[in-house]
Amino acid sequence: MAKSYIVGVGMTKFEKPESRDWQYWDMAKEAGTQALVDARIAYEAVEQVAVGYCFQPSTAGQRAVYELGLTGVPVYNVNNNCATGATALMMARQFVAGGLSDCVLALGFEKMKKGALGGGADGGDFATSPVARHYGVMAAAHGFEMSPPTAQIFGNAAREHMERYGTTEAQLAAVAAKNHRHSADNPRAQFQDVYSTADILAAKSIHRPLTKLQCSPTSDGSAAAVVVSERFVAQHGLHDRAVEIAGQAMTTDTGASFTSGSCIDVVGRPMSRQAARLAYEASGLGIEDIDVIELHDCFSVNELLTYEALGMCADGASGELVESGATTHGGRWVVNPSGGLISKGHPLGATGLAQAAELVWQLRGEAGPRQVPGARAGLAHNIGLGGAAVVTVFSRARFTSGAPLSF
Protein backbone atom coordinates (compact mmCIF):
# COMPACT_ATOMS: atom_id res chain seq x y z
CA MET A 1 0.00 0.00 0.00
CA ALA A 2 1.28 3.45 -0.92
CA LYS A 3 1.62 6.20 1.65
CA SER A 4 -1.28 8.60 2.17
CA TYR A 5 -1.36 12.05 3.72
CA ILE A 6 -3.87 14.58 4.95
CA VAL A 7 -3.01 18.02 3.56
CA GLY A 8 -6.14 19.93 4.47
CA VAL A 9 -8.79 19.81 7.18
CA GLY A 10 -11.88 21.81 8.05
CA MET A 11 -14.51 21.82 10.75
CA THR A 12 -17.52 23.91 11.64
CA LYS A 13 -18.31 24.81 15.18
CA PHE A 14 -20.36 21.99 16.68
CA GLU A 15 -23.67 23.36 17.91
CA LYS A 16 -26.81 22.38 19.75
CA PRO A 17 -29.44 21.15 17.25
CA GLU A 18 -31.76 23.84 15.94
CA SER A 19 -29.61 26.63 17.40
CA ARG A 20 -28.57 27.87 13.96
CA ASP A 21 -30.61 28.35 10.80
CA TRP A 22 -28.65 26.17 8.40
CA GLN A 23 -29.07 23.00 6.38
CA TYR A 24 -26.70 20.06 6.25
CA TRP A 25 -25.37 21.21 2.88
CA ASP A 26 -24.52 24.61 4.38
CA MET A 27 -22.41 23.09 7.14
CA ALA A 28 -20.80 20.65 4.68
CA LYS A 29 -19.88 23.52 2.37
CA GLU A 30 -18.30 25.38 5.28
CA ALA A 31 -16.15 22.45 6.42
CA GLY A 32 -15.32 21.29 2.89
CA THR A 33 -14.28 24.75 1.78
CA GLN A 34 -12.05 25.12 4.83
CA ALA A 35 -10.33 21.82 4.02
CA LEU A 36 -9.72 22.77 0.38
CA VAL A 37 -8.36 26.19 1.34
CA ASP A 38 -6.15 24.57 3.99
CA ALA A 39 -4.82 22.19 1.32
CA ARG A 40 -4.30 25.07 -1.11
CA ILE A 41 -6.20 23.28 -3.88
CA ALA A 42 -9.42 23.77 -5.83
CA TYR A 43 -12.30 21.30 -5.71
CA GLU A 44 -11.49 20.41 -9.34
CA ALA A 45 -8.39 18.56 -8.08
CA VAL A 46 -10.58 16.11 -6.12
CA GLU A 47 -11.07 12.78 -7.90
CA GLN A 48 -13.47 11.01 -5.52
CA VAL A 49 -15.50 11.94 -2.44
CA ALA A 50 -16.53 9.79 0.55
CA VAL A 51 -19.35 11.39 2.55
CA GLY A 52 -20.53 10.19 5.95
CA TYR A 53 -23.84 10.85 7.69
CA CYS A 54 -26.53 8.89 9.57
CA PHE A 55 -29.72 10.94 9.68
CA GLN A 56 -30.08 12.45 6.23
CA PRO A 57 -31.67 10.69 3.22
CA SER A 58 -29.97 8.68 0.52
CA THR A 59 -27.63 10.70 -1.76
CA ALA A 60 -27.47 13.54 0.75
CA GLY A 61 -23.73 13.30 0.11
CA GLN A 62 -24.25 14.48 -3.44
CA ARG A 63 -26.50 17.33 -2.31
CA ALA A 64 -23.81 18.47 0.10
CA VAL A 65 -20.85 18.07 -2.24
CA TYR A 66 -22.59 19.91 -5.07
CA GLU A 67 -22.13 23.05 -2.95
CA LEU A 68 -18.39 22.66 -3.52
CA GLY A 69 -18.54 21.97 -7.24
CA LEU A 70 -20.24 20.06 -10.05
CA THR A 71 -17.40 18.09 -11.57
CA GLY A 72 -19.12 14.72 -11.94
CA VAL A 73 -16.72 12.79 -9.72
CA PRO A 74 -17.91 9.69 -7.81
CA VAL A 75 -19.58 10.42 -4.47
CA TYR A 76 -19.98 7.56 -1.98
CA ASN A 77 -22.53 7.79 0.84
CA VAL A 78 -21.31 6.15 4.06
CA ASN A 79 -23.28 5.20 7.19
CA ASN A 80 -21.57 3.25 9.99
CA ASN A 81 -23.37 4.62 13.03
CA CYS A 82 -21.09 6.64 15.32
CA ALA A 83 -17.99 5.41 13.42
CA THR A 84 -19.23 6.98 10.18
CA GLY A 85 -16.73 9.84 9.97
CA ALA A 86 -13.69 7.62 10.41
CA THR A 87 -15.18 5.14 7.93
CA ALA A 88 -15.37 7.90 5.31
CA LEU A 89 -11.75 8.79 6.08
CA MET A 90 -10.73 5.15 5.76
CA MET A 91 -12.45 4.86 2.38
CA ALA A 92 -10.60 7.95 1.17
CA ARG A 93 -7.28 6.59 2.44
CA GLN A 94 -7.87 3.24 0.71
CA PHE A 95 -8.53 4.96 -2.63
CA VAL A 96 -5.19 6.75 -2.30
CA ALA A 97 -3.14 3.96 -0.73
CA GLY A 98 -4.43 1.51 -3.32
CA GLY A 99 -3.31 3.75 -6.15
CA LEU A 100 -6.80 4.46 -7.51
CA SER A 101 -6.69 8.23 -6.87
CA ASP A 102 -4.21 10.93 -5.92
CA CYS A 103 -6.67 13.29 -4.22
CA VAL A 104 -9.84 12.29 -2.34
CA LEU A 105 -12.10 14.35 -0.10
CA ALA A 106 -13.59 12.80 3.05
CA LEU A 107 -16.57 14.75 4.35
CA GLY A 108 -18.91 14.14 7.28
CA PHE A 109 -21.91 16.00 8.61
CA GLU A 110 -25.01 15.63 10.73
CA LYS A 111 -28.12 17.68 11.38
CA MET A 112 -29.70 16.13 14.45
CA LYS A 113 -32.79 16.48 16.60
CA LYS A 114 -32.84 17.56 20.22
CA GLY A 115 -32.94 14.86 22.86
CA ALA A 116 -31.40 11.44 23.37
CA LEU A 117 -30.89 8.97 20.55
CA GLY A 118 -33.18 5.99 20.19
CA GLY A 119 -32.22 2.36 19.95
CA GLY A 120 -30.64 2.57 16.50
CA ALA A 121 -29.19 5.23 14.23
CA ASP A 122 -32.69 6.04 13.01
CA GLY A 123 -34.26 5.95 16.47
CA GLY A 124 -36.55 3.11 15.34
CA ASP A 125 -38.01 0.28 17.39
CA PHE A 126 -35.81 -2.43 18.81
CA ALA A 127 -37.43 -5.27 16.88
CA THR A 128 -35.84 -4.06 13.65
CA SER A 129 -32.84 -2.22 15.11
CA PRO A 130 -29.42 -3.35 13.90
CA VAL A 131 -28.26 -3.22 17.53
CA ALA A 132 -31.09 -5.39 18.88
CA ARG A 133 -28.64 -8.23 19.55
CA HIS A 134 -26.43 -5.88 21.57
CA TYR A 135 -29.34 -4.65 23.67
CA GLY A 136 -30.47 -8.23 24.11
CA VAL A 137 -27.20 -9.04 25.86
CA MET A 138 -27.71 -6.04 28.12
CA ALA A 139 -31.32 -6.94 28.90
CA ALA A 140 -30.37 -10.50 29.82
CA ALA A 141 -27.82 -9.27 32.34
CA HIS A 142 -29.36 -6.05 33.61
CA GLY A 143 -32.95 -5.81 32.41
CA PHE A 144 -34.28 -2.90 30.38
CA GLU A 145 -35.30 0.39 31.93
CA MET A 146 -36.93 3.59 30.74
CA SER A 147 -33.73 5.67 30.51
CA PRO A 148 -32.20 6.38 27.06
CA PRO A 149 -31.01 3.05 25.65
CA THR A 150 -27.49 4.11 24.70
CA ALA A 151 -26.97 5.57 28.17
CA GLN A 152 -28.29 2.31 29.62
CA ILE A 153 -25.90 0.04 27.78
CA PHE A 154 -22.86 2.19 28.56
CA GLY A 155 -24.08 2.86 32.10
CA ASN A 156 -24.36 -0.86 32.67
CA ALA A 157 -20.84 -1.29 31.30
CA ALA A 158 -19.75 1.25 33.91
CA ARG A 159 -21.51 -0.70 36.67
CA GLU A 160 -19.74 -3.88 35.58
CA HIS A 161 -16.39 -2.09 35.56
CA MET A 162 -17.01 -0.79 39.06
CA GLU A 163 -18.04 -4.21 40.35
CA ARG A 164 -15.21 -6.07 38.61
CA TYR A 165 -12.31 -3.68 39.18
CA GLY A 166 -13.31 -1.29 41.95
CA THR A 167 -13.59 1.72 39.65
CA THR A 168 -15.27 4.62 41.44
CA GLU A 169 -17.91 7.12 40.38
CA ALA A 170 -15.36 9.86 41.04
CA GLN A 171 -12.98 8.30 38.51
CA LEU A 172 -15.73 8.20 35.88
CA ALA A 173 -16.53 11.83 36.64
CA ALA A 174 -12.84 12.74 36.35
CA VAL A 175 -12.98 11.81 32.64
CA ALA A 176 -15.79 14.28 32.03
CA ALA A 177 -14.20 16.99 34.16
CA LYS A 178 -10.97 16.67 32.14
CA ASN A 179 -12.71 16.86 28.79
CA HIS A 180 -14.92 19.79 29.76
CA ARG A 181 -11.78 21.55 30.98
CA HIS A 182 -10.02 20.88 27.67
CA SER A 183 -12.93 22.23 25.61
CA ALA A 184 -12.61 25.65 27.24
CA ASP A 185 -9.70 26.22 24.84
CA ASN A 186 -11.57 25.02 21.74
CA PRO A 187 -13.72 27.69 20.05
CA ARG A 188 -15.26 25.03 17.77
CA ALA A 189 -16.56 22.98 20.72
CA GLN A 190 -20.26 22.93 21.53
CA PHE A 191 -19.48 23.73 25.18
CA GLN A 192 -16.69 25.71 26.81
CA ASP A 193 -17.89 25.35 30.39
CA VAL A 194 -15.51 24.03 33.05
CA TYR A 195 -16.86 21.70 35.74
CA SER A 196 -15.26 20.11 38.77
CA THR A 197 -15.56 16.42 39.53
CA ALA A 198 -18.06 17.35 42.23
CA ASP A 199 -20.12 19.28 39.66
CA ILE A 200 -20.14 16.26 37.37
CA LEU A 201 -21.30 13.95 40.15
CA ALA A 202 -24.03 16.37 41.23
CA ALA A 203 -25.52 16.73 37.73
CA LYS A 204 -28.79 15.07 36.73
CA SER A 205 -28.59 11.28 36.69
CA ILE A 206 -29.21 9.73 33.27
CA HIS A 207 -28.52 6.07 34.08
CA ARG A 208 -26.53 5.37 37.20
CA PRO A 209 -23.63 5.97 37.49
CA LEU A 210 -23.70 8.30 34.45
CA THR A 211 -24.83 11.87 34.94
CA LYS A 212 -25.79 14.29 32.19
CA LEU A 213 -22.31 15.87 32.12
CA GLN A 214 -20.78 12.44 31.40
CA CYS A 215 -22.87 11.94 28.25
CA SER A 216 -22.14 13.34 24.80
CA PRO A 217 -24.84 15.67 23.47
CA THR A 218 -26.64 15.56 20.15
CA SER A 219 -25.03 18.10 17.83
CA ASP A 220 -25.09 19.74 14.42
CA GLY A 221 -21.83 20.09 12.55
CA SER A 222 -19.47 19.03 9.80
CA ALA A 223 -15.80 18.16 9.31
CA ALA A 224 -13.65 17.32 6.30
CA ALA A 225 -10.18 16.12 5.29
CA VAL A 226 -8.29 16.10 1.98
CA VAL A 227 -6.35 12.84 1.58
CA VAL A 228 -3.62 12.68 -1.06
CA SER A 229 -0.76 10.55 -2.36
CA GLU A 230 2.93 11.27 -1.95
CA ARG A 231 3.04 12.10 -5.65
CA PHE A 232 0.33 14.73 -5.17
CA VAL A 233 2.23 16.22 -2.23
CA ALA A 234 5.35 16.57 -4.37
CA GLN A 235 3.53 17.93 -7.44
CA HIS A 236 1.74 20.62 -5.44
CA GLY A 237 4.53 21.45 -2.97
CA LEU A 238 2.46 20.47 0.08
CA HIS A 239 5.21 19.04 2.27
CA ASP A 240 4.56 21.74 4.86
CA ARG A 241 0.87 20.77 5.09
CA ALA A 242 1.14 16.98 5.06
CA VAL A 243 0.38 14.72 8.01
CA GLU A 244 0.81 11.02 7.31
CA ILE A 245 -1.90 8.44 7.92
CA ALA A 246 0.68 6.01 9.20
CA GLY A 247 -1.68 3.14 9.99
CA GLN A 248 -5.40 2.48 10.09
CA ALA A 249 -7.69 -0.43 10.80
CA MET A 250 -11.39 -1.14 11.14
CA THR A 251 -12.84 -4.09 12.99
CA THR A 252 -16.40 -5.23 13.52
CA ASP A 253 -17.98 -7.45 16.15
CA THR A 254 -16.72 -10.97 16.62
CA GLY A 255 -18.02 -13.62 18.99
CA ALA A 256 -16.04 -11.91 21.75
CA SER A 257 -18.56 -9.08 21.75
CA PHE A 258 -21.41 -11.37 22.78
CA THR A 259 -20.20 -14.60 24.36
CA SER A 260 -19.30 -13.16 27.77
CA GLY A 261 -22.70 -11.56 28.29
CA SER A 262 -20.88 -8.44 29.50
CA CYS A 263 -21.81 -4.90 28.49
CA ILE A 264 -18.10 -4.07 28.62
CA ASP A 265 -17.63 -6.37 25.64
CA VAL A 266 -20.88 -5.62 23.84
CA VAL A 267 -20.10 -1.87 23.69
CA GLY A 268 -16.88 -2.64 21.89
CA ARG A 269 -13.75 -3.08 24.00
CA PRO A 270 -12.76 -6.24 22.05
CA MET A 271 -13.32 -4.46 18.71
CA SER A 272 -11.25 -1.48 19.81
CA ARG A 273 -8.44 -3.67 21.09
CA GLN A 274 -8.20 -5.56 17.81
CA ALA A 275 -8.36 -2.39 15.70
CA ALA A 276 -5.60 -0.81 17.79
CA ARG A 277 -3.35 -3.83 17.40
CA LEU A 278 -3.77 -3.81 13.63
CA ALA A 279 -3.20 -0.05 13.37
CA TYR A 280 -0.02 -0.30 15.44
CA GLU A 281 1.25 -3.10 13.22
CA ALA A 282 0.48 -1.13 10.05
CA SER A 283 2.16 2.04 11.30
CA GLY A 284 5.19 0.54 13.00
CA LEU A 285 4.31 2.70 16.01
CA GLY A 286 2.97 1.65 19.40
CA ILE A 287 1.10 3.36 22.18
CA GLU A 288 4.46 4.30 23.68
CA ASP A 289 5.14 6.45 20.59
CA ILE A 290 1.84 8.34 20.73
CA ASP A 291 1.68 11.85 22.18
CA VAL A 292 -1.92 12.94 21.66
CA ILE A 293 -5.15 10.94 21.38
CA GLU A 294 -8.67 11.75 20.26
CA LEU A 295 -10.93 8.90 21.37
CA HIS A 296 -14.62 8.12 21.37
CA ASP A 297 -15.86 9.27 24.79
CA CYS A 298 -19.56 9.05 23.93
CA PHE A 299 -19.92 8.36 27.66
CA SER A 300 -17.22 8.75 30.29
CA VAL A 301 -16.92 5.01 30.81
CA ASN A 302 -16.03 4.48 27.16
CA GLU A 303 -12.91 6.59 27.60
CA LEU A 304 -11.82 4.29 30.43
CA LEU A 305 -12.59 1.17 28.37
CA THR A 306 -10.63 2.62 25.46
CA TYR A 307 -7.55 3.33 27.60
CA GLU A 308 -7.47 -0.40 28.25
CA ALA A 309 -8.16 -1.37 24.65
CA LEU A 310 -5.38 0.88 23.34
CA GLY A 311 -2.86 -0.63 25.75
CA MET A 312 -2.43 2.50 27.84
CA CYS A 313 -2.96 0.46 31.00
CA ALA A 314 -4.02 -2.98 32.14
CA ASP A 315 -7.68 -3.94 32.23
CA GLY A 316 -9.24 -2.39 35.31
CA ALA A 317 -6.49 0.22 35.82
CA SER A 318 -8.06 2.98 33.71
CA GLY A 319 -9.77 4.72 36.63
CA GLU A 320 -6.44 5.13 38.39
CA LEU A 321 -4.86 6.28 35.12
CA VAL A 322 -7.22 9.22 34.60
CA GLU A 323 -7.11 10.10 38.29
CA SER A 324 -3.31 10.27 38.14
CA GLY A 325 -3.30 13.04 35.53
CA ALA A 326 -1.57 10.85 32.95
CA THR A 327 -4.13 11.71 30.25
CA THR A 328 -4.14 15.51 30.39
CA HIS A 329 -1.65 18.29 29.75
CA GLY A 330 1.58 17.55 31.57
CA GLY A 331 0.82 13.82 31.67
CA ARG A 332 2.06 10.90 29.58
CA TRP A 333 -0.61 11.45 26.91
CA VAL A 334 -3.08 14.23 26.26
CA VAL A 335 -6.43 12.59 25.57
CA ASN A 336 -9.21 14.57 23.90
CA PRO A 337 -7.56 18.01 23.92
CA SER A 338 -10.51 19.12 21.75
CA GLY A 339 -12.94 18.37 24.58
CA GLY A 340 -13.94 15.02 23.13
CA LEU A 341 -17.47 14.01 22.28
CA ILE A 342 -18.65 14.87 25.80
CA SER A 343 -17.88 18.58 25.45
CA LYS A 344 -16.91 19.24 21.83
CA GLY A 345 -20.14 17.54 20.68
CA HIS A 346 -21.11 14.48 18.67
CA PRO A 347 -22.72 15.00 15.24
CA LEU A 348 -22.38 11.34 14.30
CA GLY A 349 -21.24 11.62 10.69
CA ALA A 350 -18.68 14.32 11.48
CA THR A 351 -17.13 13.01 14.70
CA GLY A 352 -14.39 10.81 13.23
CA LEU A 353 -13.29 13.52 10.81
CA ALA A 354 -13.30 16.14 13.57
CA GLN A 355 -10.92 13.87 15.48
CA ALA A 356 -8.66 13.78 12.42
CA ALA A 357 -8.79 17.56 12.09
CA GLU A 358 -7.75 18.03 15.72
CA LEU A 359 -4.81 15.66 15.32
CA VAL A 360 -3.66 17.33 12.11
CA TRP A 361 -3.67 20.70 13.90
CA GLN A 362 -1.79 19.17 16.83
CA LEU A 363 0.91 17.56 14.68
CA ARG A 364 1.36 20.76 12.67
CA GLY A 365 1.63 22.78 15.89
CA GLU A 366 -1.49 24.77 15.01
CA ALA A 367 -3.75 23.93 17.97
CA GLY A 368 -3.30 27.21 19.83
CA PRO A 369 -3.80 27.18 23.62
CA ARG A 370 -4.63 23.46 23.64
CA GLN A 371 -1.43 22.53 21.77
CA VAL A 372 0.45 19.47 23.01
CA PRO A 373 4.11 20.63 22.92
CA GLY A 374 6.28 18.71 20.48
CA ALA A 375 3.54 16.30 19.39
CA ARG A 376 4.89 13.97 16.71
CA ALA A 377 2.34 11.14 16.61
CA GLY A 378 -1.37 10.97 17.32
CA LEU A 379 -4.13 8.38 17.46
CA ALA A 380 -7.84 8.60 16.70
CA HIS A 381 -10.41 6.07 17.92
CA ASN A 382 -13.97 6.17 16.56
CA ILE A 383 -16.51 3.48 17.41
CA GLY A 384 -20.15 2.77 16.65
CA LEU A 385 -22.50 0.16 18.04
CA GLY A 386 -23.66 -2.36 15.52
CA GLY A 387 -20.67 -2.39 15.27
CA ALA A 388 -17.48 -0.84 13.92
CA ALA A 389 -14.28 0.43 15.51
CA VAL A 390 -11.75 2.48 13.53
CA VAL A 391 -8.30 3.29 14.90
CA THR A 392 -6.03 5.61 12.92
CA VAL A 393 -2.40 6.45 13.69
CA PHE A 394 -1.14 9.81 12.43
CA SER A 395 2.45 11.00 12.35
CA ARG A 396 4.46 13.95 11.22
CA ALA A 397 4.99 13.25 7.55
CA ARG A 398 7.62 10.73 6.50
CA PHE A 399 8.38 10.70 2.78
CA THR A 400 9.85 7.79 0.87
CA SER A 401 11.20 10.17 -1.78
CA GLY A 402 13.88 11.44 0.56
CA ALA A 403 12.19 14.77 1.21
CA PRO A 404 12.78 16.07 4.74
CA LEU A 405 10.24 15.54 7.46
CA SER A 406 7.54 18.18 7.60
CA PHE A 407 7.39 20.85 10.30
Buried (B, 14 or more C-beta within 10 A) or exposed (E): EEBBBBBBBBBBBBBBBEEBEBBBBBBBBBBBBBBBEBBBBEBEBBBBBBBBBBBBEEEBBBBBBBBBBEBEBEBBBBBBBBBBBBBBBBBBBBBBBEEEBBBBBBBBBBBBEEEBBBBBBBBEEBEEBBBBBBBBBBBEBBEBBEBBBBBBBBBBBBBBBBEEBEBBBBBBBBBBBBBBBBBBBBEBBBBBEEBEBEBBBEBEBBBBBBBEBBBBBBBBBBBBBBBBBBBBBBEBEBBEBBBBBBBBBBBBBEEBBBEBEBBBBBBBBBBBBBBBBBBBEBBEBBBEBBBBBBBBBBBBBBBBBBBBBBBBBEBBBBBBBBBBEBBBBEBBBBBBBBBBBBBBBBBBBBBBBBBBBBBBBBBBBEBEEBBBEEBBBBBBBBBBBBBBBBBBBBBBBBBEEEBEEBB
